[in-house]
């Protein structure tokens, strides 16, 4: 099975500032372990929402574009993994070993990919 693992944004990540050198080093080491175990399908960080756009669909009306930045950084995504796993519990246990994505406390969301 494949799973989408989303690292939630924070006010700090939404400034566009890169993660600390220590966090980047810890994340690189963790990703190397995931690669060695054939877990990673994809792993990427995202730019701040200020560089993004949303498309809002409302019935039959022409889609509306909403330029970033977007409010509520806790609802945004700062990075993603697509991982191979045996079950949701398997990936949860794996991601408990991930480096904390934010120095003040981060959030990771895990969702199965519909196959």
C-alpha positions, 0 to 999 in steps of 0.5 A: 500500500502507498500512503501520503504523509503530509508535514503541516506548515507553521507560521515559521515555514510560511515565511519562506525561511528554510529549515535549520541546518540541524533539521535538514541533516536529521531529515536527510539521515531519516530519508536515507533510512527510508530509501534503504528500506525501499519505503520512499516513492517521493519526498519533497518540501514545498514553498510557502503558500505565498507562491501558490494559487487555489482554484475555487469551483462554484457550480457552473461559474468560471473557476475563480483563482485565489492567490496565496498566501493563504490564512491558517498555516496549520491547515497548509502543507509544507512537505510530503512523502509518498511511502510504501507501507504494509498498513496505516499502523506500520507507517504511523510507527515509522513516522514516529521516528521522523525528526520533529518538523518544527522546533516548537512542535510539528504535525504530520498527517498520514492518509492511505492513497486510494489504489 
